[in-house]
Amino acid sequence: MHREIPESEQKNRLIADEIEKIHTESPDKGYRRIRDDLERYHGIDVNDKRVLRICRKLNIKSTIKYSNNGCTRQAANPQYIAENILNREFTAKAPNEKWLTDVTEFHYYIGMEKRKVYLSAILDLYDRRIVSYVIRDKNNNALVFDTVDDALLRNPGAQPLFHSDRGFQYTNRIFHTKLINAGITQSMSRVAKCIDNGPMEGFWGILKRERYYGKRFTDRGPLVKMIEDYIDYYNNKRLQRNLGILTPMEKHEIYLQAA
């Protein structure tokens, strides 16, 4: 005789099957993000503890976390230093009220030669979306200036509080004048205080942990495509609990519809 499988065990098997599919597609996801995906995309209502228990039975763990080493070049002779107006107030009441920005680097290899690309991005503190980004081979003023130009082109009339570290591009007098002319107030982190730009640093860590660390890119093209694809995924598909289990663009659109 075959024993009748209890309903709870049947559900555990169903959940386990879906967990394995999610983990295969996105091995970076921990049990909390897996639970959110189960509810949102698979219609399975389950709590964190149950998902964690099943993950342990399946020996499923998220990818290892790595520390993020920034590549910011502090200005040796800054032309302009702004006060830390943001002061770690990492919340906003509306889109385009507060923007964070930074530059980070990625490596790829041509034979034994290591080469770099630089990513400059702007993050909105209301919905955590990436407002704009630019990828270049050189970490220079144009990289940052073009990132701001693109952000303003995509968000006409935006006049956010604009926060950065004290990298040489941000302390450039021409850049400061550019922001003033756009009606933007500049804010800067204190010296050697990465936490003052915490959510921006956090985004770099998420991107690199989920798509970059542990991989070796042997051409520029695939590396750039990875970055572009990830930012699209992050903005439009990656659920965030601090947004109410919404994606950044969902949070953004909900605000616009209610306005």
C-alpha positions in Angstrom: 0.0 0.0 0.0 1.2 3.5 -0.8 0.8 6.0 2.0 -1.2 9.1 1.3 1.2 12.1 1.0 0.1 14.8 3.5 -1.0 18.1 2.0 1.8 20.0 3.8 4.4 17.6 2.3 2.9 18.0 -1.2 3.2 21.8 -0.9 6.8 21.4 0.4 7.6 19.5 -2.7 6.0 22.1 -5.0 7.8 24.8 -3.2 11.1 22.9 -3.4 10.7 22.5 -7.2 10.1 26.2 -7.7 13.0 27.1 -5.3 15.4 25.0 -7.4 14.2 26.7 -10.6 14.7 30.1 -9.1 18.1 29.2 -7.7 19.2 27.8 -11.1 18.2 31.0 -12.8 19.5 33.4 -10.1 22.0 31.7 -7.7 22.7 35.0 -6.0 19.2 35.0 -4.4 19.0 34.3 -0.7 15.9 32.7 0.9 14.2 36.1 1.5 14.3 37.1 -2.1 13.3 33.6 -3.1 10.3 33.8 -0.9 9.3 37.2 -2.5 9.7 35.7 -6.0 7.5 32.7 -5.0 4.7 35.0 -3.8 5.0 37.5 -6.6 5.7 35.4 -9.7 4.5 31.9 -8.8 1.5 32.6 -6.6 2.8 30.6 -3.7 2.1 32.1 -0.2 4.8 30.9 2.2 6.7 32.5 5.0 10.5 33.1 5.3 11.1 30.3 7.8 9.6 27.6 5.6 11.6 28.7 2.6 14.8 28.8 4.7 14.1 25.3 6.0 13.5 23.9 2.5 16.6 25.8 1.2 18.7 24.1 3.9 17.4 20.7 3.0 18.3 21.4 -0.7 21.7 22.9 0.4 20.8 26.0 -1.5 22.7 29.2 -0.5 23.1 32.5 -2.2 26.4 33.4 -3.8 29.1 34.6 -1.4 29.2 38.2 -0.5 32.3 40.1 -1.4 33.5 43.5 -0.2 33.2 46.4 -2.6 36.4 48.3 -3.2 35.5 51.6 -4.8 37.7 53.3 -7.4 37.0 56.9 -6.5 40.0 59.2 -7.0 39.8 61.9 -4.4 40.7 65.3 -5.7 44.2 66.3 -4.7 43.4 70.0 -5.0 39.6 70.3 -4.9 38.2 73.4 -6.5 34.9 73.2 -4.6 33.7 71.3 -1.5 30.1 71.1 -0.6 28.7 70.5 2.9 27.2 67.1 3.7 23.6 68.4 3.4 22.2 64.9 2.8 23.6 63.9 6.2 22.6 60.2 5.7 18.9 61.0 5.3 18.4 58.2 2.8 14.7 58.6 2.3 12.7 60.9 0.1 9.1 61.9 -0.3 9.0 61.9 -4.1 11.1 60.9 -7.2 13.9 63.4 -8.2 14.1 64.9 -4.7 17.4 63.3 -3.8 20.0 61.7 -6.1 23.2 59.8 -5.2 26.0 59.3 -7.6 29.4 57.6 -7.8 31.8 55.9 -10.2 33.0 52.3 -10.0 35.3 50.1 -12.2 35.2 46.7 -13.8 37.9 44.6 -15.3 38.2 42.4 -18.3 41.2 40.6 -19.8 42.7 40.5 -23.3 45.1 37.6 -22.9 47.1 38.4 -19.8 46.5 42.1 -20.1 43.9 43.6 -17.6 41.8 46.4 -18.9 39.1 48.5 -17.3 35.7 50.1 -17.9 34.2 52.7 -15.6 30.5 52.9 -14.7 29.1 56.2 -13.5 25.5 56.1 -12.3 22.8 58.1 -10.5 20.4 56.5 -8.0 17.1 58.1 -6.8 16.5 57.8 -3.1 12.7 57.6 -3.4 12.3 54.6 -5.6 16.0 53.4 -5.7 15.9 53.4 -9.5 19.0 54.0 -11.5 18.1 57.3 -13.1 21.0 57.3 -15.6 24.3 55.7 -16.2 27.3 56.0 -18.6 30.0 53.3 -19.3 33.4 54.5 -20.6 37.0 53.4 -20.9 38.3 56.4 -19.0 37.4 57.8 -15.6 37.3 61.5 -16.4 35.2 64.5 -16.2 33.2 63.7 -19.3 32.1 60.4 -17.7 30.4 62.2 -14.9 29.2 65.3 -16.8 27.5 63.1 -19.4 25.8 61.0 -16.6 24.2 64.2 -15.2 23.2 65.4 -18.7 21.5 62.1 -19.4 19.6 62.2 -16.1 18.3 65.7 -16.7 17.3 64.8 -20.3 15.3 61.9 -18.9 13.8 64.0 -16.1 13.1 67.5 -17.4 12.8 70.1 -14.7 14.4 67.9 -12.0 16.2 69.9 -9.3 17.3 67.2 -6.8 19.7 67.4 -3.9 22.7 65.9 -5.6 25.1 63.9 -3.3 28.5 62.4 -4.1 31.8 61.7 -2.5 34.7 64.0 -3.0 36.0 62.5 -6.2 37.9 64.8 -8.5 35.0 65.2 -11.0 32.5 66.3 -8.4 34.8 68.9 -6.8 35.5 70.4 -10.3 34.4 74.1 -10.4 32.9 73.6 -13.9 30.8 70.7 -12.6 29.6 72.8 -9.7 28.6 75.6 -12.0 26.8 73.1 -14.2 24.7 72.0 -11.2 24.0 75.6 -10.1 22.8 76.5 -13.6 20.4 73.5 -13.5 19.0 74.6 -10.1 20.6 71.6 -8.3 22.0 71.8 -4.8 25.2 69.9 -4.3 26.1 67.7 -1.2 29.2 65.7 -0.5 30.3 63.0 1.8 32.9 63.7 4.5 36.4 62.5 3.9 36.8 58.7 4.0 33.1 58.2 5.1 31.7 55.8 2.5 28.6 55.3 4.6 27.6 58.9 3.8 26.9 57.6 0.3 25.6 54.2 1.6 22.8 53.3 -0.8 25.0 54.1 -3.8 27.8 52.0 -2.5 25.2 49.3 -1.7 24.1 49.2 -5.3 27.6 48.7 -6.5 27.9 45.8 -4.1 24.6 44.2 -5.3 25.5 44.5 -8.9 29.0 43.0 -8.5 27.9 40.3 -6.1 25.1 39.1 -8.4 26.7 39.4 -11.8 30.4 40.2 -11.7 32.4 38.6 -8.8 33.6 35.1 -9.5 33.5 35.6 -13.3 36.3 36.4 -15.8 35.4 38.5 -18.7 37.7 38.2 -21.7 36.2 40.9 -23.9 34.8 44.4 -23.4 31.5 43.7 -25.2 30.1 40.9 -22.9 31.1 42.9 -19.8 29.3 46.1 -21.0 26.3 44.0 -22.0 26.2 42.4 -18.5 26.2 45.8 -16.9 23.5 47.2 -19.2 21.3 44.0 -18.8 21.7 44.1 -15.0 20.6 47.7 -14.6 17.6 47.0 -16.7 16.8 43.9 -14.5 17.4 45.9 -11.3 15.1 48.7 -12.4 12.3 46.6 -13.8 12.4 43.1 -12.3 14.4 43.0 -9.0 12.0 43.1 -6.1 13.0 45.1 -3.0 11.5 44.6 0.4 12.3 48.2 1.4 10.0 49.3 -1.5 7.1 47.1 -0.3 8.2 44.1 -2.5 8.1 46.2 -5.6 10.7 47.0 -8.3 12.1 50.5 -8.5 10.1 51.3 -11.6 6.9 50.0 -10.1 7.5 52.2 -7.1 8.2 55.1 -9.5 5.1 54.5 -11.6 2.8 54.1 -8.6 3.9 57.6 -7.4 3.3 59.1 -10.9 -0.2 57.6 -11.1 -1.2 58.9 -7.7 0.2 62.4 -8.3 
